[in-house]
Structure formats: structure tokens, C-alpha cells
Amino acid sequence: MRKKRNLKRWYRNRVTKSSIKTAIGGVNEAISGNDADTVKATLLKAIRQIDKAVSKGVLHKNTAARKKSRLTRKLNLSLAKSDNQ
């Protein structure tokens, strides 16, 4: 029973973590594209997915906070850089 349950959770967690990585990649790609509206929209989607993963117990809350902070910092740096140019 335990093996089957762990395997089921492992698959579910793997799917969730993969979708988070894809969302983060989308944010990074949007940042390199220099379209502020697209970047903000993809950032919000990524943050929403990260928060859902925390509520499901896939990610620890501090890990989620770190990921969100890094994404937001990267966005702010790119916006500041584009404003200066």
C-alpha cells in the first residue's frame, strides 16, 4: 500500500514541479523579449502555480518564497535596465 501511495504522489509531484519549471522558463523568456505586459502576465501565472504547489505540499513555503523573490527581482532589474536605455 505504501509503495503504491508513494508512487502516486511522486508522479503528481513530478508533474507539478515540471509545470513550475516551465512557467519559470516562460518568465525568463518573456524577460529577454522586453515586453513588459507579457512579462507581468507570465510572472503572475508562475507565482500562482508556485502558490498552488505550496498549498498541495509539493514545495516548502520558503522555497516558494525564494523562487518568487528571484523572479520578481529579475523582472525589476530588466525593467530598470530598459528604462535607463
C-alpha positions in Angstrom: 0.0 0.0 0.0 2.7 2.5 1.0 4.7 1.9 -2.2 1.7 2.5 -4.4 0.7 5.6 -2.5 4.2 7.0 -2.7 4.4 6.3 -6.4 1.1 8.1 -7.0 2.3 11.1 -5.0 5.7 11.0 -6.8 4.0 11.2 -10.2 1.7 14.0 -9.1 4.6 16.0 -7.5 6.7 15.5 -10.6 4.0 16.9 -12.9 3.6 19.9 -10.6 7.3 20.6 -10.3 7.7 20.3 -14.1 4.9 22.8 -14.7 6.6 25.2 -12.3 9.9 24.9 -14.1 8.1 25.5 -17.4 6.4 28.6 -16.0 9.7 30.0 -14.7 11.3 29.4 -18.1 8.4 31.2 -19.7 9.0 34.2 -17.4 12.7 34.2 -18.3 12.0 34.0 -22.0 9.5 36.9 -21.7 12.0 39.0 -19.8 14.5 38.5 -22.7 11.7 39.6 -25.1 11.4 43.0 -23.4 7.6 43.2 -23.5 6.5 44.5 -20.1 2.9 43.4 -20.3 3.8 39.8 -21.3 6.4 39.6 -18.6 4.0 40.7 -15.9 1.3 38.3 -17.1 3.6 35.3 -17.2 5.1 36.3 -13.8 1.6 36.2 -12.2 0.9 32.8 -13.8 4.1 31.4 -12.5 3.5 32.8 -9.0 0.0 31.3 -9.0 1.4 27.9 -9.9 4.1 28.2 -7.2 1.5 29.1 -4.6 -0.7 26.1 -5.7 2.3 23.8 -5.3 2.8 25.1 -1.7 -0.9 24.5 -0.9 -0.6 20.9 -2.2 2.5 20.3 -0.2 4.8 19.8 -3.2 7.0 22.8 -2.3 8.1 24.2 1.1 6.8 27.7 1.7 10.4 29.1 2.0 11.4 27.5 -1.3 8.3 29.1 -3.0 9.2 32.5 -1.4 12.7 32.2 -2.7 11.6 31.3 -6.3 9.0 34.2 -6.3 11.6 36.6 -5.0 14.2 35.7 -7.6 11.7 36.0 -10.4 10.4 39.4 -9.2 13.9 40.7 -8.7 14.9 39.6 -12.2 11.8 41.3 -13.6 12.5 44.6 -11.7 16.2 44.5 -12.9 15.1 44.1 -16.5 12.5 46.9 -16.3 15.0 49.2 -14.7 17.6 48.4 -17.3 15.1 49.0 -20.1 14.1 52.3 -18.5 17.7 53.5 -18.4 18.3 52.8 -22.0 
